[in-house]
Amino acid sequence: MTKALIEAARAGKEVTVVVELRARFDEEANIVVATQLQDAGAHVVYGVVGYKTHAKMLMIVRREGRILRRYVHLGTGNYHAGTSQVYSDFGLMTCDKDFGSDVHKVFQQLTGLGKASKLKKLLQSPFSLHKTLLQLIARETEFAGKGKTARIIAKMNSITEREIIDALYTASQAGVKIDLVVRGICNLRPGITGLSDNIQVRSIVGRFLEHTRIVYFHNDGDAEIYCSSADWMERNLFSRVEVAFPILDPVLREKVYKEGLLPYLSDNTQSWQLQGDGSYKRNKPGSARPRNAQNALLVKLSTPC
């Protein structure tokens, strides 16, 4: 990625890069990269003072005939050659006009210190992401209260934000079935009678570092899925620039659901179940067929289309 950007800048293309200098473990490497990009002629900026830029976005503007078309990529993980080999992430590449317009506005905000604009399809922290998540959880809670099927599935690194946790507790008490795949810190306690009976939390520990942030809302049968750069933590929702993007294409939405969520709910070899007291218990296949989500992904990726 860095090499391609440097080559583009040297070729006279207009290249603007937002570099996060406070990225954990990568501070020195990012300074080196930023210097290389500047030397090549790229415009390098360092985000908004006081807010860590954690969003994963790329935009290419091309002249095609008489029109300018934006191509954007949105991801759950870093544009880093090393981590891409060991992290499990999702990315969306699209030329949808609304996505292009939204990404353009976020980049303007980061590079020009402009006022935050209302976005059409993306959710952004510290502005709309937290509020919208609470609204979507409340919607599932309302469906459950009407006796309808209600379901939330979410996968991410950590959950610590109190309002989100309280909203999930309320949803559970209303009858919403909630499955969470949380690799790291989880302040929510599942399976507590009268509080979180309908919530299960598991962590996957395997060959790859599970890094995707995905959330599924049943939405009375018209499912909605968002991928995001943000965990459900205070720092991600209030102190960082993050984006969440909906998966609108039905085929891609089904792909994310079946490859990014379902296998992790049935994994019985590399998954650890969070107990109500905060301890973890490893899931074992017993007499059932062993299911390994990461191996299943490897098999699928190695199978010719």
TIVEX-413679 format. One record per residue (C-alpha): residue in three letters; residue number from 1; x, y, z. Coordinates in nm, 3 decimals. Example, Ala and Ser with C-alpha at 12.3 -4.5 7.8 and 13.67 -1.06 7.14 Angstrom:
BEGIN
R   residuo   num         X         Y         Z
R       ALA     1     1.230    -0.450     0.780
R       SER     2     1.367    -0.106     0.714
END
This chain:
BEGIN
R   residuo   num         X         Y         Z
R       MET     1     0.000     0.000     0.000
R       THR     2     0.270     0.251     0.101
R       LYS     3     0.478     0.171    -0.206
R       ALA     4     0.179     0.224    -0.436
R       LEU     5     0.099     0.560    -0.275
R       ILE     6     0.461     0.674    -0.304
R       GLU     7     0.472     0.574    -0.671
R       ALA     8     0.146     0.759    -0.737
R       ALA     9     0.276     1.074    -0.568
R       ARG    10     0.601     1.061    -0.764
R       ALA    11     0.400     1.022    -1.084
R       GLY    12     0.230     1.353    -1.012
R       LYS    13    -0.100     1.217    -0.881
R       GLU    14    -0.264     1.411    -0.600
R       VAL    15    -0.219     1.192    -0.291
R       THR    16    -0.344     1.284     0.056
R       VAL    17    -0.280     1.047     0.346
R       VAL    18    -0.403     1.067     0.704
R       VAL    19    -0.140     0.901     0.926
R       GLU    20    -0.209     0.806     1.289
R       LEU    21     0.112     0.878     1.478
R       ARG    22    -0.029     0.746     1.807
R       ALA    23    -0.102     0.398     1.669
R       ARG    24     0.004     0.155     1.940
R       PHE    25     0.330    -0.029     1.865
R       ASP    26     0.362     0.147     1.527
R       GLU    27     0.454     0.504     1.623
R       GLU    28     0.811     0.492     1.488
R       ALA    29     0.712     0.300     1.174
R       ASN    30     0.435     0.549     1.100
R       ILE    31     0.673     0.844     1.130
R       VAL    32     0.906     0.677     0.879
R       VAL    33     0.616     0.613     0.641
R       ALA    34     0.490     0.969     0.676
R       THR    35     0.836     1.104     0.595
R       GLN    36     0.866     0.881     0.287
R       LEU    37     0.526     0.994     0.162
R       GLN    38     0.608     1.362     0.214
R       ASP    39     0.941     1.324     0.035
R       ALA    40     0.756     1.169    -0.260
R       GLY    41     0.521     1.468    -0.280
R       ALA    42     0.216     1.337    -0.096
R       HIS    43     0.014     1.561     0.132
R       VAL    44     0.037     1.404     0.481
R       VAL    45    -0.191     1.512     0.764
R       TYR    46    -0.223     1.378     1.117
R       GLY    47    -0.593     1.396     1.192
R       VAL    48    -0.787     1.610     1.440
R       VAL    49    -0.611     1.730     1.753
R       GLY    50    -0.743     1.546     2.058
R       TYR    51    -0.907     1.266     1.857
R       LYS    52    -0.727     0.953     1.747
R       THR    53    -0.811     0.875     1.383
R       HIS    54    -0.899     0.507     1.382
R       ALA    55    -1.124     0.486     1.073
R       LYS    56    -1.002     0.267     0.785
R       MET    57    -1.087     0.440     0.458
R       LEU    58    -0.942     0.481     0.112
R       MET    59    -1.080     0.688    -0.175
R       ILE    60    -0.969     0.709    -0.538
R       VAL    61    -1.121     0.969    -0.770
R       ARG    62    -1.105     0.885    -1.141
R       ARG    63    -1.210     1.076    -1.447
R       GLU    64    -1.415     0.840    -1.661
R       GLY    65    -1.525     1.008    -1.980
R       ARG    66    -1.693     1.330    -1.875
R       ILE    67    -1.761     1.233    -1.516
R       LEU    68    -1.561     1.196    -1.197
R       ARG    69    -1.624     0.871    -1.014
R       ARG    70    -1.526     0.795    -0.656
R       TYR    71    -1.410     0.447    -0.562
R       VAL    72    -1.390     0.387    -0.189
R       HIS    73    -1.271     0.108     0.037
R       LEU    74    -1.391     0.079     0.394
R       GLY    75    -1.242    -0.174     0.633
R       THR    76    -1.248    -0.310     0.985
R       GLY    77    -0.868    -0.337     1.003
R       ASN    78    -0.549    -0.146     0.929
R       TYR    79    -0.384    -0.106     0.589
R       HIS    80    -0.079    -0.289     0.716
R       ALA    81     0.104    -0.564     0.529
R       GLY    82     0.201    -0.745     0.848
R       THR    83    -0.129    -0.750     1.032
R       SER    84    -0.316    -0.846     0.715
R       GLN    85    -0.142    -1.184     0.734
R       VAL    86    -0.254    -1.265     1.088
R       TYR    87    -0.567    -1.055     1.151
R       SER    88    -0.919    -1.151     1.043
R       ASP    89    -1.088    -0.846     0.887
R       PHE    90    -1.351    -0.744     0.635
R       GLY    91    -1.343    -0.470     0.373
R       LEU    92    -1.594    -0.323     0.131
R       MET    93    -1.499    -0.179    -0.210
R       THR    94    -1.770     0.025    -0.380
R       CYS    95    -1.838     0.311    -0.621
R       ASP    96    -2.182     0.380    -0.470
R       LYS    97    -2.237     0.756    -0.490
R       ASP    98    -2.360     0.797    -0.133
R       PHE    99    -2.069     0.601     0.012
R       GLY   100    -1.829     0.807    -0.200
R       SER   101    -1.987     1.132    -0.087
R       ASP   102    -1.974     1.028     0.279
R       VAL   103    -1.609     0.921     0.268
R       HIS   104    -1.522     1.245     0.086
R       LYS   105    -1.689     1.447     0.364
R       VAL   106    -1.502     1.259     0.638
R       PHE   107    -1.171     1.317     0.460
R       GLN   108    -1.255     1.687     0.424
R       GLN   109    -1.322     1.698     0.795
R       LEU   110    -0.988     1.532     0.874
R       THR   111    -0.772     1.723     0.628
R       GLY   112    -0.936     2.064     0.626
R       LEU   113    -1.064     2.094     0.982
R       GLY   114    -1.409     2.150     0.836
R       LYS   115    -1.735     2.119     1.026
R       ALA   116    -1.873     1.767     1.054
R       SER   117    -2.132     1.710     0.780
R       LYS   118    -2.440     1.491     0.796
R       LEU   119    -2.365     1.159     0.630
R       LYS   120    -2.610     0.960     0.419
R       LYS   121    -2.502     0.601     0.485
R       LEU   122    -2.197     0.592     0.709
R       LEU   123    -2.213     0.619     1.087
R       GLN   124    -1.932     0.818     1.243
R       SER   125    -1.797     0.860     1.591
R       PRO   126    -1.784     1.075     1.788
R       PHE   127    -2.108     1.196     1.625
R       SER   128    -2.372     0.948     1.508
R       LEU   129    -2.237     0.597     1.578
R       HIS   130    -2.316     0.561     1.949
R       LYS   131    -2.660     0.718     1.919
R       THR   132    -2.757     0.501     1.622
R       LEU   133    -2.638     0.180     1.790
R       LEU   134    -2.863     0.257     2.088
R       GLN   135    -3.155     0.321     1.851
R       LEU   136    -3.100    -0.008     1.667
R       ILE   137    -3.080    -0.204     1.993
R       ALA   138    -3.397    -0.029     2.114
R       ARG   139    -3.572    -0.126     1.790
R       GLU   140    -3.498    -0.495     1.850
R       THR   141    -3.622    -0.450     2.206
R       GLU   142    -3.948    -0.305     2.073
R       PHE   143    -3.993    -0.596     1.831
R       ALA   144    -3.945    -0.842     2.115
R       GLY   145    -4.201    -0.656     2.324
R       LYS   146    -4.455    -0.707     2.045
R       GLY   147    -4.389    -1.081     2.042
R       LYS   148    -4.185    -1.072     1.722
R       THR   149    -3.855    -1.249     1.657
R       ALA   150    -3.570    -1.024     1.773
R       ARG   151    -3.201    -1.101     1.740
R       ILE   152    -2.869    -0.923     1.774
R       ILE   153    -2.532    -1.076     1.683
R       ALA   154    -2.215    -0.874     1.729
R       LYS   155    -1.847    -0.953     1.690
R       MET   156    -1.564    -0.727     1.801
R       ASN   157    -1.254    -0.690     2.016
R       SER   158    -1.402    -0.542     2.334
R       ILE   159    -1.724    -0.419     2.496
R       THR   160    -1.699    -0.173     2.786
R       GLU   161    -1.934     0.120     2.710
R       ARG   162    -2.196     0.140     2.986
R       GLU   163    -2.496     0.269     2.787
R       ILE   164    -2.452    -0.001     2.523
R       ILE   165    -2.427    -0.268     2.793
R       ASP   166    -2.737    -0.137     2.972
R       ALA   167    -2.928    -0.131     2.641
R       LEU   168    -2.830    -0.494     2.578
R       TYR   169    -2.946    -0.591     2.928
R       THR   170    -3.281    -0.422     2.861
R       ALA   171    -3.309    -0.599     2.527
R       SER   172    -3.235    -0.934     2.689
R       GLN   173    -3.504    -0.879     2.951
R       ALA   174    -3.752    -0.802     2.669
R       GLY   175    -3.669    -1.135     2.502
R       VAL   176    -3.412    -1.036     2.239
R       LYS   177    -3.171    -1.323     2.171
R       ILE   178    -2.818    -1.178     2.179
R       ASP   179    -2.498    -1.355     2.074
R       LEU   180    -2.170    -1.171     2.122
R       VAL   181    -1.827    -1.280     1.998
R       VAL   182    -1.582    -1.068     2.197
R       ARG   183    -1.214    -1.154     2.171
R       GLY   184    -1.091    -0.937     2.457
R       ILE   185    -1.240    -0.729     2.735
R       CYS   186    -1.614    -0.771     2.801
R       ASN   187    -1.769    -0.583     3.093
R       LEU   188    -2.110    -0.733     3.021
R       ARG   189    -2.204    -1.041     3.224
R       PRO   190    -2.416    -1.295     3.036
R       GLY   191    -2.661    -1.556     3.163
R       ILE   192    -2.761    -1.380     3.486
R       THR   193    -3.120    -1.459     3.583
R       GLY   194    -3.353    -1.164     3.533
R       LEU   195    -3.081    -0.950     3.375
R       SER   196    -2.901    -1.119     3.087
R       ASP   197    -3.068    -1.460     3.047
R       ASN   198    -3.080    -1.421     2.669
R       ILE   199    -2.718    -1.313     2.619
R       GLN   200    -2.428    -1.542     2.537
R       VAL   201    -2.067    -1.424     2.503
R       ARG   202    -1.781    -1.623     2.357
R       SER   203    -1.419    -1.551     2.268
R       ILE   204    -1.233    -1.718     1.982
R       VAL   205    -0.862    -1.787     2.034
R       GLY   206    -0.684    -1.943     1.738
R       ARG   207    -0.428    -1.904     1.463
R       PHE   208    -0.564    -1.566     1.351
R       LEU   209    -0.635    -1.264     1.566
R       GLU   210    -1.010    -1.210     1.536
R       HIS   211    -1.039    -0.843     1.450
R       THR   212    -1.361    -0.793     1.254
R       ARG   213    -1.623    -0.562     1.399
R       ILE   214    -1.964    -0.677     1.271
R       VAL   215    -2.313    -0.624     1.410
R       TYR   216    -2.634    -0.792     1.289
R       PHE   217    -2.987    -0.675     1.365
R       HIS   218    -3.275    -0.906     1.268
R       ASN   219    -3.504    -0.604     1.208
R       ASP   220    -3.826    -0.807     1.186
R       GLY   221    -3.686    -1.020     0.902
R       ASP   222    -3.529    -0.736     0.702
R       ALA   223    -3.180    -0.786     0.844
R       GLU   224    -2.928    -0.504     0.872
R       ILE   225    -2.554    -0.561     0.902
R       TYR   226    -2.286    -0.305     0.976
R       CYS   227    -1.910    -0.347     0.967
R       SER   228    -1.697    -0.099     1.156
R       SER   229    -1.354     0.012     1.267
R       ALA   230    -1.492     0.068     1.619
R       ASP   231    -1.528    -0.155     1.920
R       TRP   232    -1.804    -0.078     2.171
R       MET   233    -1.570     0.108     2.404
R       GLU   234    -1.581     0.463     2.538
R       ARG   235    -1.262     0.559     2.355
R       ASN   236    -1.391     0.432     2.018
R       LEU   237    -1.734     0.588     2.046
R       PHE   238    -1.643     0.926     2.198
R       SER   239    -1.268     0.997     2.160
R       ARG   240    -1.184     0.863     1.815
R       VAL   241    -1.278     0.923     1.456
R       GLU   242    -1.440     0.594     1.349
R       VAL   243    -1.678     0.482     1.076
R       ALA   244    -1.934     0.204     1.051
R       PHE   245    -2.072     0.110     0.712
R       PRO   246    -2.386    -0.088     0.620
R       ILE   247    -2.363    -0.392     0.395
R       LEU   248    -2.645    -0.313     0.155
R       ASP   249    -2.599    -0.564    -0.126
R       PRO   250    -2.807    -0.876    -0.036
R       VAL   251    -2.542    -1.119    -0.166
R       LEU   252    -2.261    -0.950     0.030
R       ARG   253    -2.480    -0.919     0.338
R       GLU   254    -2.548    -1.293     0.331
R       LYS   255    -2.175    -1.358     0.281
R       VAL   256    -2.079    -1.152     0.585
R       TYR   257    -2.350    -1.322     0.791
R       LYS   258    -2.253    -1.676     0.692
R       GLU   259    -1.874    -1.630     0.694
R       GLY   260    -1.821    -1.361     0.954
R       LEU   261    -2.075    -1.453     1.222
R       LEU   262    -2.243    -1.794     1.206
R       PRO   263    -1.926    -2.013     1.212
R       TYR   264    -1.810    -1.841     1.530
R       LEU   265    -2.137    -1.918     1.708
R       SER   266    -2.097    -2.291     1.646
R       ASP   267    -1.720    -2.319     1.707
R       ASN   268    -1.665    -2.586     1.974
R       THR   269    -1.287    -2.625     1.959
R       GLN   270    -1.133    -2.276     1.985
R       SER   271    -1.411    -2.087     2.165
R       TRP   272    -1.434    -1.990     2.530
R       GLN   273    -1.773    -1.918     2.688
R       LEU   274    -1.795    -1.622     2.927
R       GLN   275    -1.971    -1.712     3.253
R       GLY   276    -2.183    -1.485     3.468
R       ASP   277    -1.905    -1.455     3.727
R       GLY   278    -1.655    -1.327     3.470
R       SER   279    -1.468    -1.655     3.424
R       TYR   280    -1.435    -1.839     3.093
R       LYS   281    -1.507    -2.203     3.017
R       ARG   282    -1.370    -2.365     2.706
R       ASN   283    -1.624    -2.517     2.470
R       LYS   284    -1.554    -2.879     2.377
R       PRO   285    -1.716    -3.088     2.102
R       GLY   286    -1.783    -3.389     2.322
R       SER   287    -1.984    -3.631     2.110
R       ALA   288    -2.068    -3.357     1.855
R       ARG   289    -1.876    -3.297     1.534
R       PRO   290    -1.576    -3.067     1.598
R       ARG   291    -1.631    -2.721     1.451
R       ASN   292    -1.344    -2.479     1.404
R       ALA   293    -1.445    -2.143     1.258
R       GLN   294    -1.097    -2.039     1.147
R       ASN   295    -1.025    -2.372     0.978
R       ALA   296    -1.361    -2.351     0.801
R       LEU   297    -1.263    -2.007     0.670
R       LEU   298    -0.927    -2.136     0.547
R       VAL   299    -1.096    -2.425     0.366
R       LYS   300    -1.344    -2.190     0.201
R       LEU   301    -1.074    -1.946     0.090
R       SER   302    -0.860    -2.225    -0.054
R       THR   303    -1.149    -2.379    -0.248
R       PRO   304    -1.163    -2.265    -0.614
R       CYS   305    -1.471    -2.060    -0.698
END
